Amino acid sequence: MPSKKLPPAKFVRSVLKSFMAESGLEPRLFGPHLRVTGASEGKVDFELDITKDHTNRLKILHGGTIASMVDLGGSLAVASMGLYATGVSTDLNVTYLSSGGKIGDKIQATASCEKIGKTLAYTMVTFKNAKGELAARGSHTKYVAQAWGQSPAYTPPEGAEIDDTVD
């Protein structure tokens, strides 16, 4: 039985579920502490509960954690455009503006797909700390040429685990 088309938020959460099941990095670094809080076409909101594993020796959010969130967020932004296969990274940039937080804080992020073409997708991710300050921003370019046509838009491949969160 072929998979059915999903609303963007459910689709993006299902793509995240696939990353958590199939990747080596995301489940170890983020695990249950990262969640998608909303998604629409071209935009994904997500947040991370900061634990010791996400911090540096100053006991604040590690820049590498934010860089990994730019990578993941850019991929989820591509997914929000209907692609289950989100391509591979060609470029990633992060600018750190203020502290992302400490253990026990939550950092919130918004990823957007600024442009998607036949070959490349350009994404932007912004981060706000618990004080509501802009903590960082990043950009992520993805090569998506091979992702097109793998399945109809917003339709997970057969056998994919579907997130059952209600939107």
N, CA and C atoms as an extended XYZ file, in Angstrom:
501
Properties=species:S:1:pos:R:3:atomname:S:1:resname:S:1:resid:I:1 pbc="F F F"
N         0.849       -1.175        0.000 N   MET     1
C         0.000        0.000        0.000 CA  MET     1
C         0.895        1.238        0.000 C   MET     1
N         0.744        2.143       -0.977 N   PRO     2
C         1.594        3.321       -1.047 CA  PRO     2
C         1.317        4.279        0.115 C   PRO     2
N         2.361        5.018        0.501 N   SER     3
C         2.218        6.013        1.557 CA  SER     3
C         1.311        7.130        1.091 C   SER     3
N         0.693        7.812        2.066 N   LYS     4
C        -0.185        8.921        1.704 CA  LYS     4
C         0.476       10.249        2.026 C   LYS     4
N         0.009       11.287        1.370 N   LYS     5
C         0.514       12.637        1.560 CA  LYS     5
C         0.180       13.103        2.981 C   LYS     5
N         1.157       13.744        3.624 N   LEU     6
C         0.998       14.215        4.996 CA  LEU     6
C         1.015       15.743        5.043 C   LEU     6
N         0.416       16.339        6.082 N   PRO     7
C         0.563       17.786        6.281 CA  PRO     7
C         2.037       18.092        6.576 C   PRO     7
N         2.502       19.305        6.249 N   PRO     8
C         3.929       19.624        6.416 CA  PRO     8
C         4.499       19.312        7.803 C   PRO     8
N         3.809       19.661        8.886 N   ALA     9
C         4.364       19.427       10.231 CA  ALA     9
C         4.542       17.943       10.510 C   ALA     9
N         3.580       17.148       10.163 N   LYS    10
C         3.664       15.692       10.387 CA  LYS    10
C         4.761       15.095        9.501 C   LYS    10
N         4.859       15.594        8.267 N   PHE    11
C         5.885       15.123        7.335 CA  PHE    11
C         7.284       15.434        7.888 C   PHE    11
N         7.498       16.683        8.335 N   VAL    12
C         8.809       17.089        8.853 CA  VAL    12
C         9.167       16.277       10.097 C   VAL    12
N         8.196       16.048       10.979 N   ARG    13
C         8.469       15.239       12.179 CA  ARG    13
C         8.827       13.801       11.794 C   ARG    13
N         8.238       13.307       10.726 N   SER    14
C         8.566       11.954       10.257 CA  SER    14
C         9.980       11.908        9.681 C   SER    14
N        10.390       12.979        8.992 N   VAL    15
C        11.769       13.056        8.492 CA  VAL    15
C        12.733       13.111        9.679 C   VAL    15
N        12.410       13.892       10.708 N   LEU    16
C        13.247       13.944       11.904 CA  LEU    16
C        13.342       12.558       12.546 C   LEU    16
N        12.241       11.856       12.590 N   LYS    17
C        12.226       10.497       13.154 CA  LYS    17
C        13.189        9.597       12.369 C   LYS    17
N        13.227        9.760       11.065 N   SER    18
C        14.144        8.989       10.227 CA  SER    18
C        15.596        9.344       10.551 C   SER    18
N        15.892       10.646       10.702 N   PHE    19
C        17.253       11.051       11.095 CA  PHE    19
C        17.637       10.395       12.416 C   PHE    19
N        16.723       10.403       13.369 N   MET    20
C        17.016        9.841       14.697 CA  MET    20
C        17.208        8.324       14.635 C   MET    20
N        16.540        7.674       13.710 N   ALA    21
C        16.657        6.210       13.593 CA  ALA    21
C        17.869        5.782       12.767 C   ALA    21
N        18.230        6.562       11.760 N   GLU    22
C        19.233        6.122       10.787 CA  GLU    22
C        20.601        6.772       10.937 C   GLU    22
N        20.677        7.933       11.557 N   SER    23
C        21.932        8.676       11.654 CA  SER    23
C        22.743        8.235       12.860 C   SER    23
N        24.027        8.487       12.831 N   GLY    24
C        24.860        8.244       13.994 CA  GLY    24
C        24.924        9.452       14.910 C   GLY    24
N        24.883       10.661       14.335 N   LEU    25
C        25.085       11.875       15.130 CA  LEU    25
C        23.836       12.355       15.858 C   LEU    25
N        22.758       12.568       15.132 N   GLU    26
C        21.576       13.208       15.733 CA  GLU    26
C        21.044       12.502       16.983 C   GLU    26
N        20.883       11.181       16.972 N   PRO    27
C        20.350       10.564       18.196 CA  PRO    27
C        21.307       10.678       19.383 C   PRO    27
N        22.600       10.670       19.120 N   ARG    28
C        23.576       10.774       20.209 CA  ARG    28
C        23.659       12.197       20.743 C   ARG    28
N        23.665       13.173       19.856 N   LEU    29
C        23.824       14.562       20.285 CA  LEU    29
C        22.518       15.153       20.812 C   LEU    29
N        21.423       14.885       20.117 N   PHE    30
C        20.161       15.541       20.459 CA  PHE    30
C        19.169       14.632       21.187 C   PHE    30
N        19.055       13.380       20.730 N   GLY    31
C        18.114       12.443       21.339 CA  GLY    31
C        16.740       13.050       21.548 C   GLY    31
N        16.132       12.783       22.696 N   PRO    32
C        14.777       13.279       22.951 CA  PRO    32
C        14.742       14.760       23.351 C   PRO    32
N        15.904       15.401       23.398 N   HIS    33
C        15.961       16.798       23.848 CA  HIS    33
C        15.624       17.791       22.745 C   HIS    33
N        15.590       17.335       21.496 N   LEU    34
C        15.264       18.206       20.367 CA  LEU    34
C        13.901       17.819       19.811 C   LEU    34
N        13.076       18.811       19.554 N   ARG    35
C        11.756       18.520       18.984 CA  ARG    35
C        11.309       19.632       18.047 C   ARG    35
N        10.567       19.211       17.031 N   VAL    36
C         9.931       20.151       16.106 CA  VAL    36
C         8.660       20.655       16.784 C   VAL    36
N         8.528       21.969       16.886 N   THR    37
C         7.353       22.548       17.543 CA  THR    37
C         6.311       23.042       16.540 C   THR    37
N         6.708       23.141       15.286 N   GLY    38
C         5.774       23.555       14.249 CA  GLY    38
C         6.455       23.560       12.899 C   GLY    38
N         5.672       23.413       11.855 N   ALA    39
C         6.236       23.453       10.499 CA  ALA    39
C         5.136       23.791        9.507 C   ALA    39
N         5.517       24.556        8.525 N   SER    40
C         4.657       24.857        7.382 CA  SER    40
C         5.569       24.846        6.161 C   SER    40
N         5.014       25.007        4.999 N   GLU    41
C         5.843       24.966        3.791 CA  GLU    41
C         6.925       26.032        3.868 C   GLU    41
N         8.179       25.582        3.855 N   GLY    42
C         9.314       26.498        3.852 CA  GLY    42
C         9.809       26.945        5.208 C   GLY    42
N         9.173       26.522        6.298 N   LYS    43
C         9.565       27.002        7.634 CA  LYS    43
C         9.370       25.909        8.685 C   LYS    43
N        10.358       25.780        9.565 N   VAL    44
C        10.299       24.801       10.654 CA  VAL    44
C        10.758       25.479       11.946 C   VAL    44
N         9.964       25.341       12.994 N   ASP    45
C        10.352       25.796       14.327 CA  ASP    45
C        10.736       24.562       15.134 C   ASP    45
N        11.849       24.652       15.846 N   PHE    46
C        12.277       23.548       16.698 CA  PHE    46
C        13.018       24.098       17.903 C   PHE    46
N        13.188       23.249       18.917 N   GLU    47
C        13.841       23.690       20.143 CA  GLU    47
C        14.669       22.557       20.731 C   GLU    47
N        15.631       22.953       21.563 N   LEU    48
C        16.508       21.998       22.219 CA  LEU    48
C        16.580       22.332       23.700 C   LEU    48
N        16.345       21.327       24.536 N   ASP    49
C        16.590       21.450       25.968 CA  ASP    49
C        18.083       21.215       26.165 C   ASP    49
N        18.781       22.211       26.684 N   ILE    50
C        20.237       22.124       26.808 CA  ILE    50
C        20.617       21.244       28.003 C   ILE    50
N        21.424       20.220       27.716 N   THR    51
C        21.959       19.330       28.754 CA  THR    51
C        23.481       19.467       28.764 C   THR    51
N        24.132       18.813       29.705 N   LYS    52
C        25.594       18.869       29.801 CA  LYS    52
C        26.245       18.431       28.485 C   LYS    52
N        25.657       17.468       27.790 N   ASP    53
C        26.226       16.978       26.533 CA  ASP    53
C        26.268       18.037       25.441 C   ASP    53
N        25.526       19.122       25.601 N   HIS    54
C        25.460       20.174       24.594 CA  HIS    54
C        26.373       21.356       24.911 C   HIS    54
N        27.143       21.282       26.014 N   THR    55
C        27.900       22.445       26.483 CA  THR    55
C        29.404       22.279       26.304 C   THR    55
N        30.093       23.397       26.464 N   ASN    56
C        31.554       23.407       26.417 CA  ASN    56
C        32.108       23.486       27.841 C   ASN    56
N        33.407       23.680       27.990 N   ARG    57
C        33.987       23.701       29.344 CA  ARG    57
C        33.617       24.950       30.132 C   ARG    57
N        33.033       25.952       29.459 N   LEU    58
C        32.519       27.133       30.168 CA  LEU    58
C        31.111       26.898       30.689 C   LEU    58
N        30.595       25.700       30.418 N   LYS    59
C        29.260       25.274       30.847 CA  LYS    59
C        28.134       26.066       30.152 C   LYS    59
N        28.434       26.521       28.918 N   ILE    60
C        27.409       27.159       28.080 CA  ILE    60
C        27.282       26.358       26.785 C   ILE    60
N        26.217       26.616       26.047 N   LEU    61
C        25.951       25.879       24.815 CA  LEU    61
C        27.165       25.922       23.878 C   LEU    61
N        27.621       24.770       23.462 N   HIS    62
C        28.793       24.630       22.597 CA  HIS    62
C        28.458       25.103       21.183 C   HIS    62
N        29.400       25.815       20.564 N   GLY    63
C        29.215       26.263       19.189 CA  GLY    63
C        29.004       25.109       18.222 C   GLY    63
N        29.625       23.970       18.512 N   GLY    64
C        29.442       22.793       17.662 CA  GLY    64
C        28.020       22.258       17.715 C   GLY    64
N        27.371       22.409       18.870 N   THR    65
C        25.971       21.996       18.984 CA  THR    65
C        25.112       22.873       18.087 C   THR    65
N        25.373       24.176       18.124 N   ILE    66
C        24.613       25.092       17.268 CA  ILE    66
C        24.890       24.786       15.799 C   ILE    66
N        26.147       24.532       15.444 N   ALA    67
C        26.471       24.197       14.046 CA  ALA    67
C        25.730       22.939       13.604 C   ALA    67
N        25.663       21.949       14.480 N   SER    68
C        24.914       20.729       14.150 CA  SER    68
C        23.427       21.022       13.999 C   SER    68
N        22.918       21.965       14.796 N   MET    69
C        21.509       22.349       14.672 CA  MET    69
C        21.254       23.119       13.366 C   MET    69
N        22.249       23.865       12.882 N   VAL    70
C        22.113       24.515       11.569 CA  VAL    70
C        22.019       23.437       10.492 C   VAL    70
N        22.864       22.437       10.583 N   ASP    71
C        22.848       21.344        9.612 CA  ASP    71
C        21.504       20.623        9.627 C   ASP    71
N        21.071       20.215       10.805 N   LEU    72
C        19.788       19.512       10.927 CA  LEU    72
C        18.631       20.425       10.548 C   LEU    72
N        18.655       21.662       11.033 N   GLY    73
C        17.570       22.611       10.726 CA  GLY    73
C        17.449       22.889        9.242 C   GLY    73
N        18.596       23.032        8.560 N   GLY    74
C        18.558       23.233        7.113 CA  GLY    74
C        17.936       22.047        6.405 C   GLY    74
N        18.260       20.855        6.866 N   SER    75
C        17.669       19.645        6.279 CA  SER    75
C        16.160       19.605        6.516 C   SER    75
N        15.741       19.968        7.721 N   LEU    76
C        14.301       19.977        8.015 CA  LEU    76
C        13.581       21.053        7.202 C   LEU    76
N        14.251       22.177        6.945 N   ALA    77
C        13.647       23.219        6.104 CA  ALA    77
C        13.433       22.701        4.680 C   ALA    77
N        14.391       21.922        4.174 N   VAL    78
C        14.228       21.291        2.855 CA  VAL    78
C        13.057       20.311        2.910 C   VAL    78
N        12.978       19.535        3.986 N   ALA    79
C        11.857       18.599        4.142 CA  ALA    79
C        10.526       19.342        4.152 C   ALA    79
N        10.510       20.539        4.718 N   SER    80
C         9.258       21.308        4.781 CA  SER    80
C         8.764       21.723        3.394 C   SER    80
N         9.615       21.562        2.397 N   MET    81
C         9.220       21.838        1.011 CA  MET    81
C         8.685       20.577        0.334 C   MET    81
N         8.610       19.465        1.095 N   GLY    82
C         8.014       18.243        0.574 CA  GLY    82
C         8.991       17.148        0.205 C   GLY    82
N        10.290       17.369        0.412 N   LEU    83
C        11.291       16.359        0.051 CA  LEU    83
C        11.650       15.507        1.259 C   LEU    83
N        11.443       14.195        1.160 N   TYR    84
C        11.819       13.286        2.242 CA  TYR    84
C        13.333       13.106        2.258 C   TYR    84
N        13.931       12.904        1.077 N   ALA    85
C        15.388       12.880        0.944 CA  ALA    85
C        15.813       14.344        0.867 C   ALA    85
N        16.680       14.784        1.797 N   THR    86
C        16.957       16.217        1.910 CA  THR    86
C        18.298       16.630        1.330 C   THR    86
N        18.951       15.736        0.591 N   GLY    87
C        20.195       16.092       -0.068 CA  GLY    87
C        21.398       16.060        0.856 C   GLY    87
N        22.505       16.600        0.370 N   VAL    88
C        23.759       16.630        1.133 CA  VAL    88
C        24.269       18.067        1.225 C   VAL    88
N        25.013       18.335        2.271 N   SER    89
C        25.530       19.687        2.512 CA  SER    89
C        26.626       20.051        1.520 C   SER    89
N        26.585       21.305        1.061 N   THR    90
C        27.682       21.839        0.254 CA  THR    90
C        28.350       23.004        0.967 C   THR    90
N        27.631       23.643        1.882 N   ASP    91
C        28.163       24.804        2.585 CA  ASP    91
C        27.378       24.996        3.870 C   ASP    91
N        28.081       25.375        4.932 N   LEU    92
C        27.426       25.650        6.198 CA  LEU    92
C        28.180       26.787        6.868 C   LEU    92
N        27.446       27.779        7.370 N   ASN    93
C        28.057       28.929        8.019 CA  ASN    93
C        27.284       29.237        9.286 C   ASN    93
N        28.003       29.621       10.341 N   VAL    94
C        27.365       30.000       11.599 CA  VAL    94
C        27.992       31.292       12.104 C   VAL    94
N        27.152       32.200       12.559 N   THR    95
C        27.601       33.410       13.239 CA  THR    95
C        27.041       33.373       14.652 C   THR    95
N        27.927       33.474       15.641 N   TYR    96
C        27.522       33.438       17.052 CA  TYR    96
C        27.421       34.872       17.556 C   TYR    96
N        26.269       35.232       18.114 N   LEU    97
C        26.017       36.616       18.509 CA  LEU    97
C        25.965       36.820       20.020 C   LEU    97
N        25.446       35.851       20.740 N   SER    98
C        25.426       35.902       22.205 CA  SER    98
C        25.278       34.476       22.716 C   SER    98
N        25.347       34.305       24.019 N   SER    99
C        25.275       32.957       24.583 CA  SER    99
C        23.962       32.275       24.220 C   SER    99
N        24.069       31.019       23.839 N   GLY   100
C        22.871       30.230       23.533 CA  GLY   100
C        22.172       29.728       24.778 C   GLY   100
N        22.891       29.709       25.904 N   GLY   101
C        22.288       29.274       27.156 CA  GLY   101
C        23.167       28.303       27.904 C   GLY   101
N        22.627       27.856       29.041 N   LYS   102
C        23.338       26.934       29.921 CA  LYS   102
C        22.463       25.715       30.178 C   LYS   102
N        23.000       24.757       30.897 N   ILE   103
C        22.251       23.542       31.220 CA  ILE   103
C        20.922       23.926       31.871 C   ILE   103
N        19.857       23.314       31.390 N   GLY   104
C        18.523       23.588       31.905 CA  GLY   104
C        17.754       24.619       31.089 C   GLY   104
N        18.473       25.403       30.260 N   ASP   105
C        17.811       26.376       29.384 CA  ASP   105
C        17.288       25.685       28.132 C   ASP   105
N        16.484       26.415       27.406 N   LYS   106
C        15.963       25.941       26.126 CA  LYS   106
C        16.388       26.947       25.063 C   LYS   106
N        16.893       26.459       23.942 N   ILE   107
C        17.186       27.331       22.806 CA  ILE   107
C        16.162       27.035       21.721 C   ILE   107
N        15.612       28.096       21.152 N   GLN   108
C        14.593       27.951       20.110 CA  GLN   108
C        15.174       28.362       18.767 C   GLN   108
N        14.767       27.644       17.733 N   ALA   109
C        15.297       27.896       16.395 CA  ALA   109
C        14.180       27.925       15.366 C   ALA   109
N        14.404       28.723       14.335 N   THR   110
C        13.526       28.746       13.177 CA  THR   110
C        14.388       28.553       11.942 C   THR   110
N        14.059       27.535       11.173 N   ALA   111
C        14.767       27.247        9.925 CA  ALA   111
C        13.834       27.559        8.768 C   ALA   111
N        14.367       28.220        7.757 N   SER   112
C        13.549       28.503        6.582 CA  SER   112
C        14.303       28.127        5.318 C   SER   112
N        13.544       27.681        4.351 N   CYS   113
C        14.110       27.372        3.036 CA  CYS   113
C        13.918       28.629        2.201 C   CYS   113
N        14.991       29.358        1.989 N   GLU   114
C        14.938       30.643        1.293 CA  GLU   114
C        14.707       30.464       -0.210 C   GLU   114
N        15.294       29.395       -0.776 N   LYS   115
C        15.139       29.124       -2.209 CA  LYS   115
C        15.479       27.662       -2.444 C   LYS   115
N        14.702       27.037       -3.302 N   ILE   116
C        15.012       25.656       -3.685 CA  ILE   116
C        14.881       25.557       -5.198 C   ILE   116
N        15.886       24.972       -5.802 N   GLY   117
C        15.881       24.799       -7.252 CA  GLY   117
C        16.069       23.331       -7.603 C   GLY   117
N        16.408       23.073       -8.845 N   LYS   118
C        16.603       21.691       -9.303 CA  LYS   118
C        17.854       21.065       -8.711 C   LYS   118
N        18.828       21.907       -8.356 N   THR   119
C        20.112       21.405       -7.889 CA  THR   119
C        20.418       21.763       -6.437 C   THR   119
N        20.158       23.016       -6.044 N   LEU   120
C        20.541       23.490       -4.720 CA  LEU   120
C        19.352       24.046       -3.933 C   LEU   120
N        19.452       23.911       -2.623 N   ALA   121
C        18.493       24.533       -1.705 CA  ALA   121
C        19.294       25.406       -0.749 C   ALA   121
N        18.784       26.596       -0.488 N   TYR   122
C        19.441       27.553        0.403 CA  TYR   122
C        18.564       27.755        1.631 C   TYR   122
N        19.156       27.511        2.802 N   THR   123
C        18.381       27.609        4.030 CA  THR   123
C        19.041       28.578        5.006 C   THR   123
N        18.235       29.076        5.942 N   MET   124
C        18.696       29.994        6.983 CA  MET   124
C        18.100       29.523        8.302 C   MET   124
N        18.889       29.584        9.372 N   VAL   125
C        18.415       29.184       10.693 CA  VAL   125
C        18.779       30.279       11.689 C   VAL   125
N        17.808       30.690       12.491 N   THR   126
C        18.073       31.663       13.552 CA  THR   126
C        17.785       31.020       14.901 C   THR   126
N        18.523       31.463       15.914 N   PHE   127
C        18.434       30.882       17.258 CA  PHE   127
C        18.185       31.977       18.285 C   PHE   127
N        17.242       31.725       19.176 N   LYS   128
C        16.990       32.643       20.296 CA  LYS   128
C        17.205       31.896       21.601 C   LYS   128
N        17.897       32.562       22.537 N   ASN   129
C        18.143       31.944       23.836 CA  ASN   129
C        16.933       32.137       24.751 C   ASN   129
N        17.050       31.658       25.975 N   ALA   130
C        15.934       31.710       26.928 CA  ALA   130
C        15.516       33.139       27.259 C   ALA   130
N        16.425       34.104       27.059 N   LYS   131
C        16.099       35.515       27.312 CA  LYS   131
C        15.413       36.156       26.103 C   LYS   131
N        15.267       35.395       25.017 N   GLY   132
C        14.658       35.925       23.801 CA  GLY   132
C        15.624       36.684       22.909 C   GLY   132
N        16.914       36.642       23.249 N   GLU   133
C        17.931       37.330       22.457 CA  GLU   133
C        18.347       36.473       21.267 C   GLU   133
N        18.703       37.134       20.176 N   LEU   134
C        19.250       36.421       19.024 CA  LEU   134
C        20.621       35.895       19.431 C   LEU   134
N        20.774       34.590       19.508 N   ALA   135
C        22.014       33.973       19.972 CA  ALA   135
C        22.947       33.614       18.819 C   ALA   135
N        22.379       33.203       17.693 N   ALA   136
C        23.188       32.800       16.545 CA  ALA   136
C        22.303       32.768       15.305 C   ALA   136
N        22.970       32.765       14.169 N   ARG   137
C        22.265       32.561       12.902 CA  ARG   137
C        23.192       31.765       12.000 C   ARG   137
N        22.584       30.982       11.146 N   GLY   138
C        23.390       30.160       10.263 CA  GLY   138
C        22.745       30.013        8.904 C   GLY   138
N        23.566       29.653        7.943 N   SER   139
C        23.051       29.345        6.608 CA  SER   139
C        23.588       27.980        6.216 C   SER   139
N        22.808       27.300        5.392 N   HIS   140
C        23.136       25.931        5.015 CA  HIS   140
C        22.681       25.732        3.576 C   HIS   140
N        23.600       25.345        2.714 N   THR   141
C        23.279       25.050        1.324 CA  THR   141
C        23.318       23.545        1.136 C   THR   141
N        22.311       23.022        0.429 N   LYS   142
C        22.211       21.580        0.219 CA  LYS   142
C        22.090       21.265       -1.266 C   LYS   142
N        22.773       20.210       -1.683 N   TYR   143
C        22.658       19.682       -3.038 CA  TYR   143
C        21.470       18.723       -3.031 C   TYR   143
N        20.425       19.072       -3.775 N   VAL   144
C        19.170       18.312       -3.722 CA  VAL   144
C        18.787       17.654       -5.045 C   VAL   144
N        19.646       17.710       -6.050 N   ALA   145
C        19.290       17.208       -7.386 CA  ALA   145
C        18.794       15.761       -7.345 C   ALA   145
N        19.425       14.917       -6.534 N   GLN   146
C        19.043       13.507       -6.498 CA  GLN   146
C        17.831       13.251       -5.601 C   GLN   146
N        17.421       14.258       -4.834 N   ALA   147
C        16.268       14.094       -3.935 CA  ALA   147
C        14.942       14.247       -4.677 C   ALA   147
N        14.960       14.993       -5.785 N   TRP   148
C        13.728       15.217       -6.548 CA  TRP   148
C        13.240       13.923       -7.164 C   TRP   148
N        11.940       13.707       -7.120 N   GLY   149
C        11.321       12.576       -7.800 CA  GLY   149
C        11.409       11.250       -7.076 C   GLY   149
N        12.016       11.212       -5.885 N   GLN   150
C        12.098        9.948       -5.156 CA  GLN   150
C        10.741        9.520       -4.631 C   GLN   150
N         9.913       10.478       -4.268 N   SER   151
C         8.533       10.199       -3.859 CA  SER   151
C         7.750       11.493       -4.056 C   SER   151
N         6.433       11.400       -4.217 N   PRO   152
C         5.646       12.625       -4.376 CA  PRO   152
C         5.806       13.545       -3.158 C   PRO   152
N         5.628       14.841       -3.362 N   ALA   153
C         5.796       15.819       -2.289 CA  ALA   153
C         4.984       15.444       -1.054 C   ALA   153
N         5.620       15.590        0.106 N   TYR   154
C         5.009       15.335        1.420 CA  TYR   154
C         4.542       13.888        1.592 C   TYR   154
N         5.127       12.974        0.813 N   THR   155
C         4.767       11.556        0.902 CA  THR   155
C         5.998       10.758        1.304 C   THR   155
N         6.009       10.224        2.524 N   PRO   156
C         7.162        9.415        2.931 CA  PRO   156
C         7.240        8.145        2.100 C   PRO   156
N         8.444        7.604        1.941 N   PRO   157
C         8.558        6.348        1.201 CA  PRO   157
C         7.866        5.210        1.946 C   PRO   157
N         7.484        4.210        1.209 N   GLU   158
C         6.821        3.060        1.822 CA  GLU   158
C         7.712        2.477        2.917 C   GLU   158
N         7.123        2.165        4.049 N   GLY   159
C         7.850        1.589        5.170 CA  GLY   159
C         8.425        2.609        6.135 C   GLY   159
N         8.368        3.894        5.785 N   ALA   160
C         8.884        4.926        6.687 CA  ALA   160
C         7.996        5.032        7.918 C   ALA   160
N         8.629        5.294        9.054 N   GLU   161
C         7.874        5.464       10.286 CA  GLU   161
C         7.259        6.856       10.288 C   GLU   161
N         5.951        6.914       10.513 N   ILE   162
C         5.234        8.182       10.497 CA  ILE   162
C         5.076        8.669       11.933 C   ILE   162
N         5.402        9.927       12.156 N   ASP   163
C         5.215       10.514       13.482 CA  ASP   163
C         3.725       10.657       13.730 C   ASP   163
N         3.280       10.237       14.888 N   ASP   164
C         1.840       10.260       15.176 CA  ASP   164
C         1.409       11.480       15.990 C   ASP   164
N         2.291       12.478       16.102 N   THR   165
C         1.940       13.699       16.814 CA  THR   165
C         0.796       14.397       16.101 C   THR   165
N        -0.187       14.818       16.853 N   VAL   166
C        -1.333       15.522       16.279 CA  VAL   166
C        -1.003       16.985       16.121 C   VAL   166
N        -1.339       17.558       14.990 N   ASP   167
C        -1.121       18.996       14.754 CA  ASP   167
C        -2.414       19.749       14.757 C   ASP   167
